[in-house]
Amino acid sequence: MHKNPAPEDLRVFTVVVRKSSFGGAATELGTSPAYVSKRIRLLEQDLGVKLLHRTTRRVAVTEEGERVFHWAQRILDDMEQLLQEVAVTRREPRGLLRVSSSFGFGRRVVAPALSRLVERHPGLQVRLEVFDRLVDVAGEGFDLDVRVGDEIAPHLIARRLADNRRVLCAAPAYLARHGPPRAPADLASHDCLVIKERDHPFGVWRLRSGAVETVVKVRGPLSANNGEMAVQWAVDGRGIVLRSLWDVGAHLRAGRLVQVLPDWQQEANVWAVYPTRLERSAKVRVCVEFLQEVFRQGDAGLGLPPAGDVPS
């Protein structure tokens, strides 16, 4: 006769699956690999199935383990929401909130905002991780992804935080040497500073002017997976960069950079993205509302117009 699994065992199991490692799970949970191994063993005994294949190098999930993983996520989310629903202090969220973002935007905007969030809501614990790639929010165990860019999978909930676009710009010194491009096709013969962005192919710039869209393949002597470095190269006169207004606005206002092909741009709004299973999560709701407030009041210091509160 099977026993009902303990919530703690389900929680440990979901972390092991996400990390594909007992050691990685132990690090995230702040415990020992021996404790993790014990909880998994007890869970397998309670359910009467083998959940994981363990080797010396990695952990693989069995077919039964995959089913248990998806159910465990739902059960743990439902339990958390139950506690939040019946709590007298439902407006005061508690617990761990896992947030992801990109390198530059995460450091300059999201991190300061989350610092203020936990000051307002001391019951929250926030873990922020930044990446140079698009994050699978649900699959990688995050509650919320704060991203720049409009390509969002339809199975996710997205709330726009601010209107933003990527623009083409270069230093006056570069334009004095090479001359400005007159049309998007001219970019192919210029030194372009290519950034490996999270949401579009490397070296492919998709630009729009009104209803017209064009795609240009660009190249140059310098490229990076960090936008801040590319912007600095542009300021140094090394080439043309396609970058968000939140990142280059101050340089444009100071004259260190000049916008080129101003009629052409790339939509890249700021979004809060989270899984549908967390639609009623108080932690996520409070965080999203706080970020909307930050942008609405201009506290992010980016000079971007706020967006409405309407889901995408």
C-alpha positions in Angstrom: 0.0 0.0 0.0 1.4 3.3 -1.1 1.8 6.2 1.3 1.0 9.8 0.5 4.3 11.5 -0.4 5.6 14.3 1.9 5.5 17.8 0.4 9.2 18.2 1.4 10.1 15.1 -0.6 8.2 16.4 -3.6 10.0 19.8 -3.3 13.4 18.1 -3.1 12.6 15.9 -6.1 11.6 18.9 -8.3 14.9 20.6 -7.6 16.9 17.5 -8.4 15.1 17.2 -11.7 15.7 20.9 -12.6 19.4 20.6 -11.6 20.0 17.1 -13.0 22.2 16.7 -9.9 22.0 15.7 -6.3 24.9 18.1 -5.5 23.3 20.9 -7.4 20.0 20.4 -5.6 21.7 20.3 -2.2 23.4 23.6 -3.0 20.1 25.3 -4.0 18.3 23.8 -1.0 21.1 24.7 1.5 21.4 21.1 2.6 23.7 18.0 2.0 23.7 15.5 -0.9 23.0 12.8 1.7 19.8 14.5 2.8 18.7 14.9 -0.8 19.4 11.2 -1.5 17.4 10.2 1.6 14.4 12.2 0.6 14.4 10.8 -2.9 14.7 7.3 -1.6 11.7 7.8 0.7 9.7 9.3 -2.1 10.4 6.3 -4.4 9.4 4.0 -1.5 6.2 5.9 -0.9 5.2 5.9 -4.5 6.5 2.5 -5.4 8.2 3.6 -8.5 11.8 4.4 -9.7 12.0 8.1 -10.3 15.6 8.6 -11.3 18.5 6.8 -13.1 21.7 7.8 -11.2 25.2 7.5 -12.6 28.5 8.9 -11.4 28.2 12.0 -13.7 24.5 12.9 -13.9 20.9 12.2 -13.0 18.3 11.2 -15.6 14.5 11.1 -15.0 12.6 8.0 -15.7 9.3 8.0 -17.6 7.4 7.6 -14.3 9.6 10.4 -12.8 8.5 12.8 -15.6 4.9 12.2 -14.7 5.6 12.6 -11.0 7.6 15.8 -11.7 4.7 17.5 -13.4 2.3 16.5 -10.7 4.7 17.5 -8.0 4.9 21.0 -9.5 1.2 21.4 -9.6 0.7 20.0 -6.1 3.4 22.3 -4.6 2.0 25.4 -6.4 -1.6 24.5 -5.3 -0.4 24.1 -1.7 1.3 27.5 -1.8 -1.7 29.2 -3.3 -4.0 27.5 -0.7 -1.8 29.0 2.1 -1.9 32.4 0.5 -5.7 32.2 -0.1 -6.5 31.5 3.6 -3.8 33.7 5.1 -5.1 36.8 6.8 -2.1 38.7 5.4 -2.7 37.6 1.8 -1.6 41.0 0.6 1.7 40.4 2.4 3.4 37.7 0.3 6.0 35.4 1.8 8.5 32.8 0.6 11.0 32.5 -2.2 10.5 34.2 -5.5 12.8 33.1 -8.3 13.3 35.8 -11.0 15.4 35.7 -14.2 16.5 38.5 -16.5 19.2 39.4 -19.0 22.7 40.6 -18.0 22.5 44.3 -18.6 18.8 44.9 -17.9 19.0 42.6 -14.9 21.9 44.4 -13.3 20.9 48.0 -14.1 17.1 47.8 -13.7 15.7 44.6 -12.2 18.2 44.2 -9.3 17.6 47.7 -7.9 13.9 47.3 -8.2 13.9 43.9 -6.4 16.0 45.4 -3.6 13.2 47.9 -3.0 10.6 45.2 -3.4 12.0 43.1 -0.4 12.2 46.3 1.6 8.5 46.9 1.1 7.7 43.2 1.6 10.1 41.8 4.1 8.4 38.4 4.1 9.7 37.8 0.5 13.0 36.2 -0.4 14.1 36.9 -4.0 16.6 35.0 -6.0 17.7 36.8 -9.2 19.6 35.0 -11.9 20.8 36.7 -15.2 21.5 35.0 -18.5 22.6 35.7 -22.0 19.9 33.4 -23.4 16.1 33.1 -23.4 14.9 31.3 -20.3 12.4 28.5 -20.2 10.6 30.0 -17.2 8.5 27.0 -16.1 11.0 24.3 -17.2 13.9 25.9 -15.3 11.9 26.6 -12.1 11.6 30.3 -12.3 8.5 32.2 -11.1 9.0 35.3 -13.3 11.2 36.4 -16.2 11.7 40.1 -16.7 12.7 40.4 -20.4 13.2 42.9 -23.2 11.8 41.7 -26.5 8.4 40.9 -27.9 8.8 37.2 -28.9 6.9 35.5 -26.1 5.5 31.9 -26.2 1.6 31.9 -26.3 1.5 29.5 -23.3 3.0 32.1 -21.0 1.3 35.1 -19.3 2.9 38.4 -20.2 2.3 41.8 -18.8 4.0 44.8 -20.5 6.0 47.0 -18.1 7.3 49.7 -20.5 7.4 50.6 -24.2 10.8 50.2 -25.6 12.5 49.9 -29.0 16.0 49.1 -30.3 17.6 51.9 -32.4 20.7 52.1 -34.6 23.4 54.5 -33.5 27.1 55.2 -33.8 29.7 57.7 -32.5 30.2 60.9 -34.5 33.8 59.9 -35.0 32.8 56.7 -36.8 30.3 58.5 -39.0 32.9 61.1 -39.9 35.2 58.4 -41.2 32.7 56.1 -42.9 29.6 58.3 -43.5 26.1 57.4 -42.4 24.1 54.6 -44.0 21.3 55.8 -46.2 19.2 52.6 -46.2 19.1 49.4 -44.2 20.9 47.6 -47.0 23.9 49.8 -46.5 24.5 48.3 -43.0 26.0 45.2 -44.7 29.0 47.3 -45.8 29.5 49.0 -42.4 31.3 47.8 -39.2 28.4 46.6 -37.1 28.8 45.6 -33.4 26.9 42.4 -33.1 25.4 41.3 -29.8 24.3 37.7 -29.1 20.8 38.6 -27.8 18.5 36.3 -25.9 15.6 36.6 -28.4 17.0 36.8 -32.0 19.6 35.2 -34.2 23.2 36.3 -34.1 24.1 38.9 -36.8 20.6 39.2 -38.1 18.9 42.6 -37.6 15.2 42.7 -38.2 14.1 46.3 -38.6 10.7 48.0 -39.2 9.7 51.4 -40.5 5.9 51.8 -40.2 4.3 48.7 -41.9 7.5 47.8 -43.8 9.9 45.3 -42.4 13.4 44.3 -43.6 16.0 41.8 -42.5 19.7 42.7 -42.8 22.7 40.3 -42.2 25.4 42.3 -40.6 29.0 41.7 -39.5 32.0 43.6 -38.0 35.3 43.2 -36.4 33.8 43.1 -32.8 31.0 41.1 -31.4 29.9 40.1 -27.8 27.2 38.5 -25.8 27.1 41.5 -23.5 25.3 44.6 -24.7 27.1 47.0 -22.4 30.4 46.1 -24.0 29.0 46.7 -27.5 27.6 50.1 -26.5 31.0 51.1 -25.1 32.7 50.0 -28.4 30.1 52.1 -30.3 31.0 55.1 -28.0 34.7 54.4 -28.8 33.9 54.8 -32.5 34.2 51.1 -33.5 31.0 50.8 -35.4 27.2 50.8 -35.5 25.2 49.2 -32.7 21.5 48.1 -32.5 20.5 48.6 -28.9 17.6 49.4 -26.7 16.7 53.0 -25.8 17.0 52.2 -22.2 20.7 51.4 -22.7 21.7 54.1 -25.2 19.4 57.0 -24.3 21.8 58.8 -22.1 24.6 58.5 -24.7 22.2 59.9 -27.4 21.2 62.8 -25.2 24.9 63.6 -24.4 25.9 63.4 -28.0 28.3 60.5 -27.5 26.2 58.5 -29.9 24.1 59.7 -32.9 21.0 57.8 -34.1 21.3 56.6 -37.7 18.5 55.5 -40.0 16.1 57.0 -37.4 13.0 55.8 -39.4 14.0 52.2 -38.8 13.8 50.5 -35.4 13.1 47.2 -33.7 10.3 46.7 -31.2 11.6 45.4 -27.9 9.2 46.2 -25.1 9.8 45.3 -21.5 7.7 42.4 -20.2 7.0 40.4 -17.0 6.5 36.8 -18.1 5.4 33.9 -15.9 3.7 30.4 -16.3 0.0 30.1 -16.3 0.1 27.9 -13.3 1.3 30.9 -11.3 -1.6 33.1 -12.4 -3.0 33.4 -8.9 0.3 33.5 -7.1 0.4 36.4 -4.6 4.2 36.6 -4.8 4.2 36.9 -8.6 1.2 39.3 -8.6 2.8 41.7 -6.0 6.2 41.6 -7.8 4.6 42.4 -11.2 2.5 45.2 -9.7 5.5 46.7 -8.1 7.5 46.6 -11.3 4.6 48.3 -13.1 4.6 51.0 -10.5 8.4 51.5 -10.9 8.0 52.1 -14.6 4.8 54.1 -14.3 6.5 56.5 -11.9 9.7 56.6 -13.9 11.7 55.3 -11.0 13.7 53.0 -13.2 15.5 56.0 -14.6 15.4 54.8 -18.2 13.3 57.5 -19.8 10.9 54.9 -21.2 7.2 55.4 -21.4 5.2 53.1 -19.1 2.9 50.5 -20.6 -0.7 49.7 -19.7 -1.7 46.9 -17.3 -3.4 44.9 -20.0 -2.1 41.3 -20.5 -0.7 40.4 -23.9 
